[in-house]
């Protein structure tokens, strides 16, 4: 309340000063040289400031790309990811080109045609050629971009069942993830949040024959080169399954099942050898070592070295622990995946315990 009153007093003080300034302006004599009409000097100053603004903006943009360009994601780890990246690069290239040209024209014309006492404004009602050009060019460019985007979206979202994708359920709840594999029959058993009880944390219907070989885990393993169809559910609020390295994201909506499919194309071990990933890991560990030295001086335990892993994140602000809602993803060979799966108990085995 005190902070609100302080802000209110400052605002009222500013209004009072503004009103006093208006009164002083009205009380001046007609012969005063202090006029609110811009002079040639004022126009020159503003014209050069506009040029300075555009060059400063260009410099800031270039500096940001040079300084923080390394925070971008490495190459996509899914087969559809490259198409999505290409769409983004083309879109951003068009945006930056139009932005550069438009900003320069606005600033340059503001400078070139700045006010001068001897100049008179030229007025014409319309120019059909100009209006046609600046209308048809954006229409063509945007239409091409939208059509390209629709084809890309269709290719990604249309799941070809003839590929026999592996079916996996991603189950979201505040504030964690669980994955449920469809087992040998590749069919998920029925589930309902009303059936959640004891060890049955996902509400799987124990009477459904298709559910008996389902496997529930808290670490997601995916075989390289095998298409995976994710069925997504939410227990409580709106979540979003976000797997940035696979260029995949889909909302998890309470009361309905959403889906997304992709084929992993790079194993975890191979991605750890990626040049960009290696540089990022080295930089993170450098910062961690510096932090650990400070903690050691205080007698506290230091930070462990960071190792790259694919992650499933929540991309919706779903509550106080939203930032901590993540699950590790391991992409491995089919042989390693099969060996790992053999160590996981089925839903029927878990229920019997």
VENCOR-V262077 format. One record per backbone hydrogen bond with DSSP energy under -0.5 kcal/mol. CO is the residue of the C=O (numbers start at 1). NH is the residue of the N-H. Records with the same first field share a line. If there is no record, write none. Layout:
CO=NH  NH
This chain:
1=5
2=6
3=7
4=8
5=9
6=10
7=11
8=12
9=13
10=14
11=15
12=16
13=17
14=18
15=19
16=20
17=21
18=22
19=23
20=24
21=25
22=26
23=27
24=28
25=28
29=32
33=35
39=43
40=44
41=45
42=46
43=47
44=48
45=49
46=50
47=51
48=52
49=53
50=54
51=55
52=56
53=57
54=58
55=59
56=60
57=61
58=62
59=63
60=64
61=65
62=66
63=67
64=68
65=69
68=71
69=72
77=265  266
78=81  82
80=84
81=85
82=86
83=87
84=88
85=89
86=90
87=91
88=92
89=93
90=94
91=95
92=96
93=97
94=98
95=99
96=100
97=101
98=102
99=103
100=104
101=105
102=106
103=107
104=108
105=109
106=110
107=111
108=112
109=113
111=114
116=119
121=123
127=131
128=132
129=133
130=134
131=135
132=136
133=137
135=139
136=140
137=141
138=142
139=143
140=144
141=145
142=146
143=147
144=148
145=149
146=150
147=151
148=152
149=153
150=154
151=155
152=156
153=157
154=158
157=159
158=160
159=161
160=163
161=164
166=168  229
167=182
168=231
169=171  180
170=172  233
171=178
172=235
173=175  176
176=173
178=171
179=217
180=169
181=215
182=187
183=186
190=205
192=195
193=196
197=200
199=201
200=197  203
203=192
204=206
205=208
207=209
208=211
209=212
211=214
212=348
214=347
215=181
217=179
219=221
220=330
222=332
223=226
225=227
226=264
227=166
228=230  262
229=168  231
230=232  260
231=170
232=258
233=172
234=255
239=252
240=242  315
241=243  250
242=313
243=246  248
244=247
245=77
248=243
250=241
251=253
252=239
253=234  256
256=258
258=232
260=230
262=228  264
263=79
264=225
267=271
268=272
269=273
270=273
271=274
274=278
275=279
276=280
277=281
278=282
279=283
280=284
281=285
282=286
283=287
284=288
285=289
286=290
287=291
288=292
289=293
290=294
291=295
292=296
293=297
294=298
295=298  300
296=299
310=329
311=313
312=327
313=242  315
316=318
319=322
321=324
322=325
324=326
325=314
327=312
328=220
329=310  331
330=222  332
331=268
332=224
333=337
334=338
335=339
336=340
337=341
338=342
339=343
340=343
341=344
346=350
347=351
348=352
349=353
